[in-house]
C-alpha cells in the first residue's frame, strides 16, 4: 500500500473538511474517541476543546493520544498519529488565539457562518492544544489506495497476505 510523502501529508492536512478523530483515555482507562475540527498550523495539528469537555480533562491528566485523519473518497488517504499533545493555551485565554479559532471554523463552514459560529460561542472558554508532527516521539503511519499507473496489488500491506498466491491472483486481475 503506498505511503504518503511528507509533502502529500502536509497538503492533505491543510485540505478543508477532513475531521480529526481523537482518541484519549478516560480516568478508568477506557478509550474515548471523538471526531473534532482541527487545523494544521506551524507543523502542528491544533484543536480547541471546550472547558468542560471530557477529552480535554483526559488530555490534561494524560497527554497521550491517537489521532486519525482520513477521507471517504478515493484514494482513501489516511494519516494515523500517536503522541503526546502540548497545552498551547489553557482555557480563559481564548482572546490570544481567537483568529486561529476563526481559521479552524472556516475549514468546516462557509466564512460568514464561521464568523457567526465564533461570535455565538465566544462566551464558551476553550483550550488550544497541539500535536507537533516533528516531535521524534510522535509515531506516524500514512497510506492510500494505489492510483492510476501504480501496482494494484499494493492495496494491503504485505503482512496481511497469507501467501504469495493471493498476490498472484491480484496481479492477474
N, C-alpha and C positions, 0 to 999 in steps of 0.2 A: 504494500500500500504506500503510495507516495506521501512523503512528509512535506510540510510547507517550509519554504525557505524563510529566513529571517525577514526579508522584505515582504513576502507573501503574508506572514503572520502580522506584521505591522499594518499592512494595507487592509487585511481582514478586520483587525481590531478597531480600525477607525471608521469602517463602514457603518452607517446608521442602521438602527433597528435590531441588531443582534442582542439577545438577552444574555445576561450572565447568570448562570446557575451556581449559587454559592452554597457550599456545604460546611457546616460548623458542627461542633459537639455541644450538646446540652450539658447541664451540670451533672446529670446522671449518666453521661457517656453515650446517650442515644444520639445518632446522627440527625441533623436537621438540614434540609435543602430548601432554598428559596430562590425563585427567579427575580432578579432585580435589574434596574438600569445601571449603566456604568459609562465611563469614558476612559479611553486610553490617552494618557497625557503625561508628557515628560518621562516616558519609559515605564509608567506605572498604570495598572488597572486601578481606577479610583471609583469609589461608590459612597453613597451617603445614607446610612441608616438613620431612621428617626430615633429620638432619645429613648423611647420605651420599647424598641424592637428587641425581640428575643435574640436575634442573631448578633446585634450589637453587644448585648450583655455577654453572649458566648465568646465573642472575639476579644472583648476587654479582659475576660477571665483567662482565655486561651487563644492566642492569636493565630494558631494553626488552622488552616482551612484548605479546601479543594475548590477549584473553580472549573467550570466548563462553559465555553462559548462555542456555539455551533450554528449551522444553518440548516433549514429544512429542505432546500433545493440543491440539485446537483451543482457542483461536485461534492456536496456534503462536507465542507471544510469544518474541521474541529480543532480546538485548542483546549487542552486539559492541563491544569496547573495545580501544584501543591506547594504550599509555603506558608510563611507567617506574614500577616498584614501588619502595616505600621499605622498607628493612630496619627494622622496628619493634623487634625484639629478636633478637639473634644467638642461635645455639644455646647451650645451657647456662644460659639464664635463664628456662627454662620455668615455674618456680615463680611468677614475677612475673605471668604471664598464664594460669595453668592454668584459671581459671574460664572464660575465653573459649574455651579448648580444649574444655571440657565443653559449652559452649553450641554450638559447632560440631558436636560429636558428636551432640548431642540433635536437631539438624536432620535427621539421617540414620538414626538408630536409636532405638528406644524408650529412655526415660530410664534404666531400670535397666541396660539393655545398654550405654548410653553411658557410665555410670559405670564399669562393668566394663572397657570398652574403654580408657578413660583410665587406670584403675588398672593394667591389664595392660600398657600401653605406656609407663608413666611413666618407665621406665629408658631410653627411646629419645629422646635430645635432639632438639628441633625448633627451628626459627627461626619467627618471626612476621613476615610480610611483608604489605604492603597497597598497593592502588592507590586513590588519592584521586580520586573522581569529579569534584570541584570544581576540580581542577588544570586550568588553561587549556590545558596541553599534551596532556591526555587527549582522544583522539578517541572519539566515541561514536555508534553507529548503532543504532536500535531499529526494530522493526516487528512487525506481527502481521497475521493474515488479517482481512478485514472481518468484522464481526459483524452480527447481525440489524439491519435498517434502514440499513445502510451500502451504498454503491455496490459491487456485487460485481466491477466491473471494476478495483477497486483492489488486486488480488492481486499485481500486479507493479509495479515502478517503471516509469514511462513510458519510460525509456531502453531497456527490454528489448523494446518493441514495434517491429516493423519499420515499420508504417504505421498509419494510423487505421482500416483495415478490420478489424483484429483487435479493436480497441476496440469497433467497431460490432457485431461478431459476439458479443462477450461481453455487451454491453448487451441484445441480443435474447434471450439465454438465460435 
